[in-house]
Amino acid sequence: MLISETDALAGYGRVDWRIGASAPANYVVPFGNAVTGHYLPLTMAIATSGAGANGALSFATYPTDPLASPNNRPLPTGLPSLVDMVGFENASNVLDRYWIIEPSGYSTAPSAALTFTYRDSEWNSGTNTISEALLQAQRFNGATWSQPPNGVANTTLNTVTTMLTNELASIWALVQSFTPLPVELLDFDAKAEGRKVRCMWITASELNNDYFTVERSADGEDFHDIGVVQGAGTYGDAALRAVG
């Protein structure tokens, strides 16, 4: 077994594999966890070879603590947040493991179906509220999450297998199909202006997002609506929003 359980803060423990333009085949990265004794392979079923004799793929994975609040921390390098469709923390609906895949040396990356393996404790313990049979895969490309989530869960083998794709980079997560990671929040800021507070935020994507409801609270527990800001919708452009 290969041990690759170091997270973004420690620096990823990577497995580099020069697959190049090799013929279609199943390539198994034999990740394992020496402490738990779990074998957690990542399988790439390559259907179409990549273009590039020096093409290589770099793989890493690490678990997070399901008992933390919020869990799924630390976030992978380059992932700014883990929010749901209305901007709230979505960690309880996301399996507590990330996979990082980086192709290099390819003019066209190979097309493959990916099979991710996980432990039961990464979905059914702590603060998670996940239905295992509904797990699907999503990929964060540095700006947005792939939409919609896809894949088939095998609850006996503890795996999720994706559809064929040659868009492999970079961060992969498993999430409930009905609670995806869609509204990608790039920035949020709040500034006092006299007796008012102006809130400003920038989104990269807003899948199925009709509007934002802005709330305020004096104690952090009881919230009251103060305004509605229209969303860009599924096919809208990245946008700046502001309310005061």
C-alpha positions in Angstrom: 0.0 0.0 0.0 1.1 3.6 -0.6 0.6 6.1 2.1 -0.5 9.5 0.9 -2.4 11.0 3.8 -0.7 14.4 4.1 -3.0 17.4 3.7 -2.7 20.8 2.0 -1.1 22.4 5.1 1.7 19.7 5.4 2.2 19.5 1.7 0.6 16.7 -0.4 2.1 13.2 -0.4 2.0 12.7 -4.2 2.2 9.6 -6.4 3.4 10.5 -9.9 2.8 8.1 -12.7 4.1 8.6 -16.2 1.3 6.9 -18.1 2.1 8.8 -21.4 0.2 7.6 -24.4 -0.1 4.1 -23.1 -3.0 2.0 -24.5 -6.3 2.1 -22.7 -6.2 0.0 -19.5 -7.1 0.2 -15.8 -4.5 2.0 -13.7 -4.8 1.5 -10.0 -3.2 3.9 -7.5 -2.9 1.7 -4.4 -3.5 4.3 -1.7 -3.8 2.9 1.8 -4.0 3.9 5.5 -1.5 2.2 7.7 -3.3 3.3 10.9 -6.8 2.1 10.0 -5.6 -0.8 7.8 -7.9 0.4 5.0 -7.0 -0.1 1.3 -8.3 2.9 -0.6 -7.4 2.5 -4.2 -8.1 5.1 -6.9 -8.8 3.5 -10.2 -8.5 5.2 -13.6 -10.2 3.2 -16.3 -8.6 4.9 -19.4 -10.8 4.5 -22.5 -8.9 6.9 -24.8 -5.1 7.4 -24.6 -3.7 10.8 -23.9 -1.6 12.7 -26.4 2.0 13.1 -25.2 4.7 10.5 -24.7 5.9 12.4 -21.6 2.4 12.8 -20.1 2.1 12.1 -16.4 -0.5 12.2 -13.7 0.1 13.2 -10.1 -2.3 11.8 -7.5 -2.8 12.7 -3.8 -5.6 12.0 -1.3 -6.2 12.9 2.4 -9.0 12.4 4.9 -10.5 15.1 7.2 -12.0 14.9 10.7 -15.8 14.2 10.5 -16.1 15.3 14.2 -14.8 18.8 13.5 -17.3 21.7 13.1 -17.2 22.5 10.3 -15.5 19.4 9.0 -13.7 18.8 5.7 -10.8 21.0 6.9 -8.2 21.9 6.0 -9.5 22.7 2.5 -7.3 21.7 -0.4 -4.9 24.4 -1.8 -6.8 26.8 -4.0 -10.3 25.9 -2.7 -11.6 29.1 -1.0 -14.8 27.7 0.6 -17.2 24.8 0.9 -20.6 26.4 0.5 -24.0 25.2 -0.7 -26.4 26.8 -3.2 -27.3 29.8 -0.9 -23.8 30.3 0.5 -24.0 28.3 3.7 -21.5 25.8 4.9 -22.0 22.5 3.1 -19.4 20.3 4.9 -22.0 18.0 6.5 -23.1 16.9 3.0 -19.6 16.3 1.7 -17.6 13.1 2.4 -14.5 13.7 4.6 -11.8 13.0 2.0 -10.4 14.9 -1.0 -8.5 13.7 -4.0 -6.1 15.9 -6.0 -5.2 14.9 -9.6 -2.8 17.0 -11.7 -2.0 16.0 -15.4 1.2 17.3 -17.0 3.0 16.9 -20.3 -0.2 16.2 -22.2 -1.5 18.1 -25.2 -4.7 16.2 -24.6 -5.2 14.3 -21.3 -6.5 10.7 -21.4 -10.3 10.1 -21.1 -11.1 7.9 -18.1 -13.7 6.9 -15.6 -12.5 7.4 -12.1 -13.4 5.2 -9.2 -12.9 6.7 -5.7 -12.7 4.5 -2.6 -13.6 5.8 0.9 -14.1 4.6 4.5 -17.5 4.4 6.1 -16.4 6.8 8.9 -15.9 9.5 6.2 -19.6 9.7 5.5 -21.6 8.2 8.4 -20.0 9.8 11.5 -19.5 13.1 13.2 -21.4 16.1 11.9 -22.2 14.4 8.5 -25.8 14.0 7.3 -25.0 12.0 4.2 -27.1 9.3 2.4 -24.3 7.1 1.1 -26.3 5.8 -1.9 -26.7 9.4 -3.2 -22.9 10.2 -3.3 -21.6 11.5 -6.6 -18.4 13.2 -7.6 -17.6 16.9 -8.3 -14.4 18.5 -9.6 -13.1 21.9 -8.7 -10.9 23.3 -11.5 -9.5 26.3 -9.6 -12.5 28.5 -10.3 -15.8 26.5 -10.4 -17.2 23.2 -9.5 -18.2 20.8 -12.3 -22.0 20.7 -12.8 -24.0 18.6 -12.2 -22.4 16.0 -9.9 -22.1 12.6 -11.6 -21.2 9.0 -10.8 -22.6 5.8 -9.4 -22.1 4.8 -5.7 -21.5 1.2 -4.8 -22.3 1.1 -1.1 -21.0 -2.5 -0.7 -17.5 -1.6 -2.1 -17.5 2.0 -0.7 -16.8 3.5 -4.1 -18.1 6.1 -6.5 -17.4 5.7 -10.2 -17.6 8.7 -12.5 -18.6 9.1 -16.2 -15.8 9.2 -18.7 -13.9 12.6 -18.7 -10.6 14.0 -19.8 -11.0 17.0 -17.5 -9.1 15.5 -14.6 -7.6 18.5 -12.7 -7.6 19.2 -9.9 -9.7 18.8 -6.7 -12.2 16.0 -6.4 -14.9 15.6 -3.7 -17.8 13.3 -3.1 -21.1 15.1 -2.3 -24.8 14.2 -2.0 -26.4 14.6 -5.4 -29.1 16.9 -4.1 -26.7 19.1 -2.1 -24.0 20.0 -4.6 -21.3 22.6 -4.3 -22.6 25.1 -6.9 -22.5 28.9 -6.0 -18.8 29.5 -6.0 -18.1 32.4 -3.7 -14.9 34.2 -4.7 -14.9 37.0 -2.2 -17.1 38.4 0.6 -16.6 41.8 2.4 -18.6 43.8 4.9 -17.9 47.5 5.8 -19.5 49.9 8.2 -21.0 53.0 6.5 -22.3 55.2 9.3 -25.2 53.3 10.9 -25.3 50.8 8.0 -23.2 47.9 6.9 -22.5 47.4 3.2 -22.0 43.7 2.2 -20.3 42.9 -1.1 -19.6 39.5 -2.6 -18.4 38.1 -5.9 -19.5 34.8 -7.3 -17.9 32.7 -10.1 -21.0 30.5 -10.7 -24.6 30.3 -9.5 -26.2 27.1 -10.6 -30.0 27.3 -10.4 -29.6 30.3 -8.1 -32.7 32.6 -8.3 -31.7 35.1 -5.6 -29.8 35.8 -2.4 -31.6 36.6 0.8 -29.6 38.9 3.0 -30.1 38.6 6.8 -28.8 40.3 9.9 -28.5 39.3 13.5 -27.7 41.0 16.8 -26.7 37.8 18.6 -25.5 35.4 15.9 -28.6 33.1 16.6 -31.7 35.0 15.6 -31.6 36.3 12.0 -34.0 38.6 10.1 -34.3 39.3 6.4 -33.2 42.7 5.3 -33.2 42.4 1.5 -33.2 40.3 -1.6 -30.6 40.4 -4.4 -31.3 38.8 -7.7 -29.0 36.0 -8.8 -27.3 35.5 -12.1 -29.0 32.1 -12.6 -27.4 29.0 -14.0 -26.2 30.6 -17.2 -25.3 34.0 -15.8 -21.9 35.5 -15.8 -19.7 35.9 -12.7 -21.1 38.8 -10.8 -20.5 41.4 -8.1 -23.4 41.8 -5.6 -23.8 44.5 -3.0 -26.4 45.4 -0.4 -26.4 48.0 2.3 
